[in-house]
Amino acid sequence: MPSVLIKLRSSALHGLDGLQVEVEVDSIRGLPGQSIVGLPDAAVRESRDRVKFAITNSGFEFPAGYFTINLAPGNIRKEGPLYDLPIAVGMLLSSGQIKAENLHQTIILGELSLNGEVRPINGVLPICLSARDAGIKRALVANDNADEAALVSDLEVIPVKDLLEAAEYLNGDRTILPHAVDLKSIFDAGQEFDLDFADVKGQQHAKRALMIAAAGSHNILMIGPPGSGKTMLAKRLPGIMPPLSMEEALAVTKLYSVTGLLSGKAALITRRPFRSPHHTTSDIGIIGGGRLPRPGEVSLAHHGILFLDEFPEFEREVLEVLRQPLEDGKVTVSRALATFTYPAEFMLVAAMNPCPCGNYMDPVKNCLCPPHKLQRYWSKLSRPLLDRIDIQIEVPRLKNEELIKQPSGELSLVIRERVIAARERQTARLKGSSAHSNARMTPKQTREFCRLDEEAEALLKTAILHLKLSGRSYDRILKVARTIADLEGSEIISSAHVAEATQYRSLDAKGGDYNV
């Protein structure tokens, strides 16, 4: 039977977006063989062997002749094994072994194993979102990608386990109902936390500061000796953060889908991310990049928390690259092959010892660090970086008798309710703008919404003179004071709110570091 030119729909990933790709399959008489054109990478070129064995091992006759597969447009680089299934379907259509019609509104995605099984691929969510926006009505995907693809409304998702099942569905010999997911049950299942603030004895000052940080999405630095509970407090912070909205959950899930970090059957990220990279992580690992750019830790913490333990142990260059995403909420990665912009609206939570030996603040042990060693330790943290950290607190070690006598604190659930109420006030106030929290307010919004009474204004002027605050530090104090007022349900910022916000600038009070 003579072959005909077959055109199928697939997609390519470009950063966090899917781009429409047309898979053209045609053949001529001659020696058996295949060539793939259209700027494919090595993984795409290797699909020739996977497709050949998947077709024969699925019970089909491998088509005779020389096949040319074109992935259009030819100026976009094609990566990964997601073209295996559309190429195999195209070859079977070309040889008449599949007789499907009206595939112009169907996108086909999937990697093939040698026995014909359809394996999941990365980036299904952004691909299906872009396909829906391009007018595609149906998506043929692997079973393990079905939940993720079904998050996209107005798109019919057909899950298939292998090439034979896909062929039977396209031929009309098998009925497969469109896949659907229950979003409410997915969200409800992701709101339980194992770690609770009630487990932490004492440290009321630190707990209060973390509640304020969570309520306004403020960056926070905890300084204290080893064993004071900094890491323990940070790990319990997700339990008091407000839940993700559907829009935020989709934005986070897209990032994890592209990087292949969606775990198991989790189709949707419903908890705010908590990323804790090791201090040996490179600047590319933190900010993103590589030969073909991929999101880094700042983007994987989008709408969540980036926890940097042992803060000064990170290389200075690594810490300095944090300044742009902390300020702009996004990061642009440029390479020779492409330039991508990734979202990075995260809350920075950092923890550090006050000195290399860790005993500077310890009431029991003496610090033995010489001045030059202390200076080198603190020199890793530049003033512009510290200015971008809204809350800076000391976390002293509790004495043994305090650990025994101190009662447990409030449950995370109780604290979370206050945080959610404060966030709701911010959402209503900032409605219609790109800012979703006090920490992200623009200078214009800060002037408009951070109204001080006379006593508070006088107190803030005094703080500026005594602490020699920079313009950025002044702005941060205003935003933190706004959050404290929101926690109390007050529209006007009082002197008490300003006084507490000023107390959270401990490094300003010490002249920038502990080497004074």
N, C-alpha and C positions, 0 to 999 in steps of 0.2 A: 504494500500500500504506500503510495507516495506521501511524503511528509508535508505538513503545512506549517507556516510560521505561527508560533504560539506566543501570546503575550499575557503575562501574569503580573499581578501586583505583589510587591514586597516593600521593604523599607531599609533605610540605613540610619545609623545613629550619628548625629552631629552635635556633640556636647550633650545637652539635655533634651534635644529635640529629635524627632523622627523626620526623615526626609523620604518622600515617595520615590521608590525605585521600580522601574519596569524590567521584568525578567523576560527577555526575548529568547526563544529556543527555536532553532532551525537546523536542518540537516541536509546533506547531499550524499549521493552514492559514492562509495569509496571504502577505503580501509576503515575499520572501526576506530573511533577516537573522539576526543572532546577537547575543545579549547574554550576558556572563559576570558572574556574581555570586558572592559569597563572599569579599569583601575582597581582590580581585586588585590587583596593582600594574600599572604601565604595560606592562611586558614581557608579563604574562599577557593583558592586554586586546588587545595587538597580535597575539596568536596567532590572532585571528579571520581576519585577512588571510592569514597564513602557512598556516593549515589549509585555507582555501578553495582556494588555488592548488596546495597539495600534493595535495589530493584529485583535482582535475581533471587535473593534470599527471601523475598516477600512473595515469590511464586509467579512473578511476571517474566516475560521474555525480554531480555535486554535488546533495545532497538538497534537495528543494523544501520550502518552508515556513519558518516563523520558529523558530529554535532558541534555547532557553535552557539555558545550561550553569551548573550550580551546583557550586561547590567547597566541600564541607562538611568540617568545621564552619566556620561563617561568622565565628567570632570570632578566627580565626588568619589573619594576613596571608600571602597567597600571593605568592611572588616567582619571577621567572625564567621561562624558556621551557620548563621540563620538562613542562608540561601539554599541549603541542602534540600529541604522539602519542596520549595517552589521549582527548583531545577528538576527534581525527580518527577514531580507532577507534570511539568512542561514536557519532558521527554516521553512520558506515557501518553499524554494528550497528542503529541506529534505523531506517535506510532499507532494511534487509534485504540489503545488499551484502556483509556479513560475517555468517556464521551460527555464530559460536563459542558454546560453552557452558562452564559451570563456570569463569568468569573471576573468581569471588569469592576465589579463592586465588592470583590473579596480580596483581602490581603492574606498572604500565606507566609507563615513563619515557622521555622523549626530546624533543629539539627537532626541528622539521621545517624543512627548506629549502623554497624554492618549487617545486623539482622533485621533492619527496617524499623526499629523502634524510634519514635519521635521524642527527642530530648529537649528539655527547656533551654531557653536562651536568656541572655541579659537584656534589659531595656525594653521589655514588653509593654510596660505602662506608658512611657513617653511615645513609643511607636504607635500604640493604639489610640492615644489621645490625638496625635497628629493625623492618623488615618481617619478618625471620626470627623475631624475638622476639614479634611479634604473630600468628604462626601462618601467615604467607604462605609458600607452597610454591614459587612461581615468580616470576621477574623478567624482563620483556621490556625490553631495553635496546639502546642503540646498539652497534655493533661495537667502537667505540673505548672504550666503558665496560665491555666484557665482562671483561677481565682484573681490573679493580678490583672488579667485582661478584662475581666468582668467588672472591674471597678469603673470602667468607662461607660457612661450611660449612652444610650442610643446606638450601641454597637452590639451586634449579634455575635456571640463568642461560641465557636464550635470546637470543643476539645477532641483531639484524636490521640490514640496511644501508639499507632504505628502507620506505616505507609499503606498497608492493605486496608486498614479501616478508613483512612482518608480517601482512598480510591473508591471504596464501596459507597461512601457518603456522596462523593461527587458524581458517581454513576447512578445514584438514586436507589441503590440496593440496600442501604442501611439508613435508618433514621437516627439522628443525633439531635437531641433537644438543646437549644441554646443554654449555656451555663449562666447561672446567676449566683450572687453572694448576698448574704444578710449583713449589711454594713453595721446595723445597730448591735448585733451580737458580737461582731468583730471589735467594735469600740468598747463594749462593756467588758469583754474578756481581757482587755489590755490595761485595766485601771487598778489592778491590785499590785501592791509593792511589798516585798519581803522585809525591807529595811525601814525602820520607823524612828522618828526623832525621840520617841518615848524611851528608846533604848539608851540614849545618851544622858548621862548624869551630869548635872552642873552645866557650865558654859552657856548660861542664859544670855550673856551679851552676844556671843557668837550666833546663837540660835535666832536672836532678834535680828541681827544683821543679815543672816541668810534669808529670813522671812521677807525683809525689805527688798533684798536683792531679787528674790523670786517674784515679788509683787510688781516690781518695775522693770524686770529684766536687766538689772544693773550688774556690771562686772565687779567681782569681789576678790580681794587678796587677803589670805589668812596667814599670819606670821606667828610662829610659836615653836617651842622646842619639840623634839621627837616624843611621841607618846601623848601629846596634848589633845589629840582627837581631831586634827584637821581633816585627815582623809576620811575618817568615820563620819564626820559632819557632811562633807562634800558628797559622799555616796548616798546619803539620805535626802539630798536636795531634790532629786526627781519626784519624790513622794509628796512634796508640797507645791510642785509646779502646777499651773492650770492645765487642763487637758488640751490636746491639739484640736483645732477646728478641722473640718473636713478639707478645707482648702490647704491648711498647713500640712495635714497628714499626706495629702497627694504630693505636695511639693517635696517633702522629705522622702517619701517612697520612691519618687522618680530618681533621686540621687542614689538611693540604695539599689534600685533596680539596675541602673546603668553600671554601677561598680560590682554587681553580682553579690551584694551583701544581704539580700533578703534571705532570712534563715528559714529552712524547712518549708512549711506550708503557709508561713506568714505572708499574706498577700498585701497587707497594708500596715504601715508603721503607725501605731496608735499611741505610743508613748513618746514623749520628748526624748530625743537622742541624748545619750551620755557617753561622750568620747573621752578616753583617758590615754593618750599616746605616751610612750616611754620617752624619757628625756634624751635618748640617743636618736630620736626621730629627726630626719633631715628636713631642710626647709621645703623641699619638694613634697615630702610626706605630709607636712603641715599645711602648706598653701595649695598643693595640687601641681600637676605638671606631668613630666615624662615626655618621651618622644612624641607620642600621641596623647595630648593632655587628658588627665583624669582628675576628678575632684579629690581634694585633700581633706585633712581632718577638720579644717575650719568649715568646709561645706558639708561634711558628714554630720557636723554638729548643728546644722541649720535648724532654727526654731528650738534648739535644745541647749545643752551644756557642753563646753569644752573644758575639761579639768586637766590642768597642768600641775602635777605634783612635782616637788623639788624644782620649783620655778627657775632659780638661778643656775641649775645644772644643765638647762638647755643652752645650746650655743647662742651667742649674742645675735648672730645673723638670723637664726631661726625665730628668736623673739621679736626682732625688728620687723620681720615680714608680717607680723600680726597687726601692725598699726593700721594698714589700709583697710582690711576687713572689719576691724573694730570700729573704724570711723564710718565706713561706707556701707557695710552690710553686704558686700559682694567682693569678689576677687576676680581679676582678669589675668588669665594665663596665656602668654603668647609663645608660640613655637614656630619653627620654620614651616611646618605642615598646616598649622591652624591656630586660630586665636579664639578662645572660649571665655565667656563670663559665667561664673558659677555663683549662686546665692550663698551668703555666709552670715546670716543674722543669728549669731550665737551669743550665749552668755558665757563670758570667760570667768572661770573659777580657778584661782591659783593658790597654791599652798607652798610655804617655804619655811626653812629654819632661819632664825635671825642671824646666824653666823655659820661658818663651815662646820664647827664641832656641834652646834645646836644648843649650847648651854648658856647663851647670852641672857636669856630671859628666865632661866631656870632658878628657882629660889633655893635649890639644894646644891646643885653642881655649879662649879666655877667655870667660866669661859677662859680658855687658854689660847685663843686665837690672837696672833700678833696683828698690829694695826694694818700692815701692808696686805696680809691675807684677807682681812675683813674688807678692806677697800676693793681688792680684786673680786671678791665674792659679790659685792653690791654693784660693782661697775657693769655687771651683765645687764642690769635693769636701767635703761635710760629714762631720763625725766619725761620725754614725750610719751613713752610707753606707760609709765606710772600715772601720768595725767589722765590716761584713758581708762583707768580703773577707778570706778566711782566710789567703792567702799574698800577701805583698808583697815583691818582690825588685827589686834593682838589676841592670840589664843593661848593663855598661860596653862602650864600643866597643873592639874588639880593635886592637892595633897592627899595622902592616903586616907586621912580621917574624913576628908571631903567626899572621896569616892564611896566611903562606907555610909556616911550619913545623908548625902544628897539624895532627895527623892527623884523619881523619874519625872521627866518633863511631859509636856503636852503631846498628845497623839498627832502624828503627821496629818491625819484626816481633819482634825480641828484647825490646825494651822492652814491647811490647804483651803478651807472654806473662806478664811479671811483673805488669803491671796487671790482667790477667784473673785471675791467681791470687789477688791481693789482693781483688779484687771478689768472688770466690767465697767467700772467708772471711767477708766482710761479709754476703753474701747468706745464708749458713748461720747466722750469728749473729743476724741481724735477721729471720729467717724468721717469717712470721705477722704482721708489722707493715707499716705503710704505707711505712716508710723502706726504701730500697734501697741506701743508701751511708752512709758515715760522716758526710758533710756534712749529711745529712737526719735524723740521730738526734735524738730528743726529749731534753729535759733528764733524764728518768727513765732513758732508755737510755744517755745519756752517763755518768751516775753508776754504772750497772750494768756497762758494758762498758769504761770507761776506767779500769782499775785501775792505780795507780802503785805502784812499790816505794818504799821510804823515801827513798832518795837522790833519786829523781825528784820526789817530793812536796816535799822541801826545796828543790830547785832551782826548782820552779815558784813556791813562795812567795817566794823571792828575786826572781824575775822580776816578780812582781806588784808588789812594793815598789819596785823600781828603775824599771820602765817605767810604773808607775801605770796598769796595765791596767784597762779597764772589765770588767764582768761578761761582756759579750758577747765581748770579746777573749780573756778567760780560757777561755771555752767553746770558742772557735775553736782555740786552741792545743791543748787536750785532744783535739779531734777530729783535727787534723792529726797529732799525736803517735800517735793510734790508727792512722791510716793508715800512718805510717812503720813502726810495729810490724808491721802486717799485711804490708807488703812484705817484711819479714824473717821472717815466719812466727812471730812472738812474740805470745803472749796477754797478757803483762805488759808494760806500758809502762815502759821504763827511763829513766835520766837522759839517756842519749845521744839517745833519741827526743824527750824534752822539750826538750833543748838545741837540736836541729836545728829543731824546730817553732817555738821562740822566735825563732830567727834569721830566720824568715820574717815577722817583724813589724817590718820596717825603719822604717815610719812611726811606730810606737809609740816606737821607740828615738830618733827624731828629733823627738819632740814633736808629731807629727801632720802636719808638712809639712817642706819644705826651707828655709823662711824662718825659720831659727833662728840 
